[in-house]
Amino acid sequence: MKEINEFKQKVLKECPRLKPDSVFRFDCHHGVACFNHCCGDVNIFLTPYDIIRLKNNLGLTSEQFLDRYTFTPFSKDSKFPVVLLQMEDNDRKSCPFNRTEGCSVYLDRPWACRMYPLGVAQPGESADELEEEFYFLLQESVCKGFDEKKEWTIEEYKKAQGVEEYDKHGEPFRNLTTHRYFGEGKMLSPEKMDMFYTVCYDVDNFRRFLFGSTFFDKFIVDDETKAKIKEDDIELLKFGYQWLRFSLFGEKTMTVREDLLAARKTQLGENASL
């Protein structure tokens, strides 16, 4: 994680800051000499939406996908769990989905792969005060795509790569991870770390928890929402974010059943009279 923080500082201090209408030259296709060479020995952080798209593409449960294709680094300074794509154990440290003809999960490739060679710096992601979002180019010597003649604006490139949908579903997660709770230096307990991991990344296990426990006896959730989260991973993820905001940060995003509150108040009153 130290290397990642150093990279962020380098970006903030050295990289030209690009806007959505900024123009750059780049293209990637089979005819480029370095085709496939960048798909290895790289840290690819997976968002919850990335994982849903990938595990459904592969016909796996979230637990199966996480076990086979990811790892989760931990350190004493970790504010919340992150998930990285596990590279293959070979000389190139290849992406597990890389093939001679290209990416085998191309239609559902992660946000980071879609964005390349663009990076984005956003307010709240660094200790430095960043007033507004900006883009930057990851210009690596191995990449010959910058020698191509194709020109794009940042916005055109993002649209062509299908980034907009990923941004839409990724924003609630970014808002969660840049919450003022973490900005104040607070840390999650091991139990809350596990909860964060399950809700955000292991959605199939989160669904089993909801429907296999007394959760709906304790919280008011309408039947329409129940039906959606039972079948739809995206709706389940949205619901999970609301649950995390309630359970981690104490926000009023969930409604506790009145009878449960009344019983709790009665219990507290009896204890106080002892």
C-alpha positions as CSV (number, residue, x, y, z in Angstrom):
1,M,0.0,0.0,0.0
2,K,3.0,2.3,0.5
3,E,3.7,2.2,-3.2
4,I,0.1,3.1,-4.0
5,N,0.2,6.1,-1.7
6,E,3.5,7.2,-3.3
7,F,2.0,6.9,-6.7
8,K,-1.0,9.1,-5.7
9,Q,1.4,11.8,-4.4
10,K,3.3,11.6,-7.7
11,V,0.1,12.1,-9.7
12,L,-1.0,15.0,-7.6
13,K,2.4,16.8,-7.9
14,E,3.7,15.9,-11.4
15,C,0.9,14.8,-13.8
16,P,-0.8,17.3,-16.1
17,R,-4.4,17.7,-15.1
18,L,-6.8,16.9,-17.9
19,K,-10.5,17.8,-18.2
20,P,-13.4,15.9,-19.9
21,D,-12.8,17.9,-23.1
22,S,-9.0,17.5,-23.1
23,V,-7.7,15.7,-26.2
24,F,-5.2,12.8,-26.3
25,R,-3.9,10.3,-28.8
26,F,-4.2,6.6,-28.1
27,D,-5.6,3.4,-29.6
28,C,-5.4,-0.3,-28.7
29,H,-6.0,-3.2,-31.1
30,H,-4.4,-6.4,-32.4
31,G,-2.1,-4.6,-34.8
32,V,-0.3,-2.6,-32.0
33,A,3.1,-4.2,-31.3
34,C,2.5,-4.3,-27.5
35,F,-1.0,-5.9,-27.7
36,N,-1.7,-7.9,-24.5
37,H,1.7,-6.9,-22.9
38,C,0.0,-4.6,-20.4
39,C,-2.3,-7.3,-19.2
40,G,-0.1,-8.6,-16.4
41,D,2.0,-7.7,-13.4
42,V,-0.4,-4.9,-12.4
43,N,-2.5,-4.1,-9.4
44,I,-6.2,-4.1,-10.5
45,F,-8.5,-3.1,-7.7
46,L,-12.0,-4.5,-8.2
47,T,-15.1,-2.6,-7.3
48,P,-18.2,-4.3,-6.1
49,Y,-19.8,-3.7,-9.5
50,D,-16.7,-5.2,-11.2
51,I,-17.1,-8.4,-9.2
52,I,-20.8,-8.7,-10.0
53,R,-20.2,-8.3,-13.7
54,L,-17.3,-10.7,-13.7
55,K,-18.8,-13.5,-11.6
56,N,-22.0,-13.4,-13.6
57,N,-19.9,-13.5,-16.8
58,L,-18.2,-16.6,-15.6
59,G,-21.3,-18.3,-14.1
60,L,-19.8,-18.3,-10.6
61,T,-21.1,-17.4,-7.2
62,S,-19.4,-14.4,-5.6
63,E,-17.7,-16.7,-3.1
64,Q,-16.3,-18.9,-5.9
65,F,-15.1,-15.9,-7.9
66,L,-13.3,-14.4,-4.9
67,D,-11.7,-17.6,-4.0
68,R,-10.4,-18.4,-7.5
69,Y,-9.4,-15.0,-8.8
70,T,-8.8,-12.4,-6.1
71,F,-6.8,-11.7,-2.9
72,T,-7.4,-9.2,-0.1
73,P,-4.3,-7.5,1.3
74,F,-4.5,-6.4,5.0
75,S,-2.4,-4.1,7.0
76,K,-2.8,-2.4,10.4
77,D,-3.5,0.8,8.5
78,S,-6.3,-0.6,6.3
79,K,-9.4,1.5,6.7
80,F,-11.6,-1.0,4.9
81,P,-11.0,-4.2,2.9
82,V,-10.0,-4.0,-0.7
83,V,-10.0,-6.7,-3.4
84,L,-7.4,-7.1,-6.1
85,L,-7.4,-9.4,-9.1
86,Q,-4.9,-12.3,-8.6
87,M,-2.4,-12.5,-11.4
88,E,-1.2,-15.9,-12.7
89,D,1.9,-17.5,-11.1
90,N,4.1,-17.2,-14.2
91,D,7.0,-15.0,-15.4
92,R,4.7,-12.4,-16.9
93,K,2.3,-12.5,-13.9
94,S,-0.5,-12.6,-16.5
95,C,-4.1,-11.6,-16.0
96,P,-6.1,-14.8,-15.6
97,F,-8.4,-13.7,-18.3
98,N,-5.7,-12.8,-20.8
99,R,-5.7,-14.9,-24.0
100,T,-3.6,-14.6,-27.2
101,E,-6.6,-13.1,-29.0
102,G,-7.3,-10.7,-26.1
103,C,-9.4,-10.4,-23.0
104,S,-11.8,-13.4,-22.5
105,V,-14.1,-11.3,-20.3
106,Y,-13.9,-8.1,-22.5
107,L,-17.6,-7.2,-22.3
108,D,-17.4,-7.3,-18.5
109,R,-13.8,-6.2,-18.0
110,P,-13.2,-4.1,-14.8
111,W,-13.4,-0.4,-14.6
112,A,-9.6,0.0,-14.3
113,C,-9.2,-1.9,-17.6
114,R,-11.8,0.2,-19.4
115,M,-10.2,3.4,-18.2
116,Y,-6.6,2.6,-19.3
117,P,-4.6,4.7,-20.2
118,L,-6.6,7.2,-18.2
119,G,-6.4,7.7,-14.5
120,V,-8.7,9.9,-12.4
121,A,-8.0,11.8,-9.1
122,Q,-11.1,12.6,-7.1
123,P,-11.7,14.7,-4.0
124,G,-11.7,12.6,-0.8
125,E,-9.3,10.0,-2.1
126,S,-6.1,11.6,-0.7
127,A,-5.1,13.4,2.4
128,D,-4.3,16.4,0.2
129,E,-7.1,18.8,-0.3
130,L,-8.3,18.3,-3.9
131,E,-11.0,20.7,-4.9
132,E,-12.1,19.1,-8.1
133,E,-11.7,15.9,-10.1
134,F,-9.1,15.7,-12.8
135,Y,-7.8,13.1,-15.3
136,F,-4.2,12.1,-16.1
137,L,-2.5,9.8,-18.6
138,L,-0.6,6.6,-17.6
139,Q,2.1,6.9,-20.2
140,E,4.2,3.8,-19.9
141,S,7.2,3.1,-22.2
142,V,5.9,-0.4,-23.0
143,C,2.7,1.0,-24.4
144,K,2.8,1.7,-28.2
145,G,-0.8,2.8,-28.2
146,F,0.3,6.4,-27.8
147,D,1.9,6.2,-31.2
148,E,-1.4,5.6,-32.9
149,K,-3.2,8.4,-34.8
150,K,-6.6,8.0,-33.1
151,E,-7.6,11.1,-31.1
152,W,-10.2,11.3,-28.4
153,T,-11.5,13.7,-25.8
154,I,-11.6,12.2,-22.3
155,E,-15.4,12.1,-22.5
156,E,-15.4,10.4,-25.9
157,Y,-13.0,7.7,-24.7
158,K,-15.0,7.0,-21.6
159,K,-18.2,6.6,-23.6
160,A,-16.5,4.3,-26.1
161,Q,-15.2,2.1,-23.3
162,G,-18.5,1.8,-21.5
163,V,-17.2,3.6,-18.4
164,E,-20.4,5.6,-17.7
165,E,-22.4,2.6,-16.4
166,Y,-19.4,1.6,-14.2
167,D,-19.2,5.2,-12.9
168,K,-22.9,5.3,-12.1
169,H,-22.8,2.0,-10.1
170,G,-19.4,2.9,-8.6
171,E,-20.3,6.2,-7.1
172,P,-22.2,4.9,-4.0
173,F,-19.2,2.7,-3.2
174,R,-16.8,5.7,-3.6
175,N,-19.0,7.8,-1.4
176,L,-18.8,5.0,1.2
177,T,-15.1,4.6,1.1
178,T,-14.5,8.4,1.3
179,H,-16.9,8.9,4.1
180,R,-15.9,11.4,6.8
181,Y,-15.8,8.5,9.3
182,F,-12.6,7.4,7.6
183,G,-11.4,10.9,7.1
184,E,-11.5,11.4,10.9
185,G,-9.1,8.5,11.3
186,K,-11.6,6.0,12.7
187,M,-11.0,2.3,12.2
188,L,-13.5,-0.5,11.7
189,S,-13.5,-3.4,14.1
190,P,-12.6,-6.9,12.7
191,E,-16.3,-7.7,12.8
192,K,-17.3,-4.6,10.8
193,M,-14.4,-5.3,8.4
194,D,-16.0,-8.7,7.7
195,M,-19.4,-7.1,7.3
196,F,-18.0,-4.6,4.8
197,Y,-16.3,-7.3,2.8
198,T,-19.4,-9.5,2.7
199,V,-21.8,-6.8,1.7
200,C,-19.6,-5.2,-0.9
201,Y,-17.8,-8.1,-2.5
202,D,-19.5,-11.4,-1.5
203,V,-23.0,-10.5,-2.5
204,D,-24.4,-14.0,-2.7
205,N,-23.4,-14.7,0.9
206,F,-24.9,-11.3,1.9
207,R,-28.2,-12.4,0.3
208,R,-28.1,-15.7,2.2
209,F,-27.6,-13.8,5.4
210,L,-30.6,-11.5,4.8
211,F,-33.0,-14.3,3.9
212,G,-31.6,-16.9,6.2
213,S,-31.6,-14.8,9.4
214,T,-34.0,-12.7,11.5
215,F,-33.0,-9.6,9.6
216,F,-36.4,-8.8,8.3
217,D,-37.9,-9.3,11.7
218,K,-35.8,-6.5,13.0
219,F,-36.0,-4.0,10.1
220,I,-38.9,-2.7,8.0
221,V,-38.3,-3.6,4.4
222,D,-41.2,-3.5,1.9
223,D,-42.1,-6.5,-0.1
224,E,-41.1,-4.9,-3.4
225,T,-37.6,-4.3,-2.1
226,K,-37.4,-7.8,-0.8
227,A,-38.4,-9.2,-4.2
228,K,-35.8,-7.1,-6.0
229,I,-32.9,-7.9,-3.7
230,K,-33.7,-11.6,-3.8
231,E,-33.1,-11.8,-7.5
232,D,-31.1,-8.7,-8.6
233,D,-27.5,-8.3,-7.6
234,I,-27.4,-4.6,-8.3
235,E,-30.5,-3.9,-6.2
236,L,-28.9,-6.1,-3.5
237,L,-25.7,-4.0,-3.6
238,K,-27.7,-0.8,-3.3
239,F,-29.5,-2.2,-0.3
240,G,-26.2,-3.3,1.2
241,Y,-24.8,0.2,0.9
242,Q,-27.7,1.6,2.9
243,W,-27.2,-1.2,5.5
244,L,-23.5,-0.3,5.9
245,R,-24.3,3.4,6.3
246,F,-26.7,2.4,9.1
247,S,-24.5,-0.2,10.8
248,L,-21.1,1.4,10.4
249,F,-21.8,5.1,10.6
250,G,-25.1,5.3,12.5
251,E,-26.9,7.0,9.7
252,K,-30.7,6.7,9.6
253,T,-30.8,4.7,6.3
254,M,-32.7,1.7,7.8
255,T,-35.9,1.6,9.9
256,V,-36.0,-0.5,13.0
257,R,-39.4,-2.1,13.8
258,E,-41.3,-0.2,16.4
259,D,-42.2,-3.3,18.4
260,L,-38.4,-4.1,18.7
261,L,-37.7,-0.5,19.8
262,A,-40.4,-0.7,22.4
263,A,-39.2,-4.0,23.7
264,R,-35.6,-2.6,23.9
265,K,-36.8,0.5,25.8
266,T,-38.8,-1.7,28.2
267,Q,-35.7,-3.8,28.8
268,L,-33.5,-0.8,29.5
269,G,-36.1,0.6,31.9
270,E,-36.3,-2.7,33.8
271,N,-32.5,-2.8,34.0
272,A,-32.3,0.7,35.3
273,S,-34.8,0.0,38.1
274,L,-32.7,-3.0,39.4
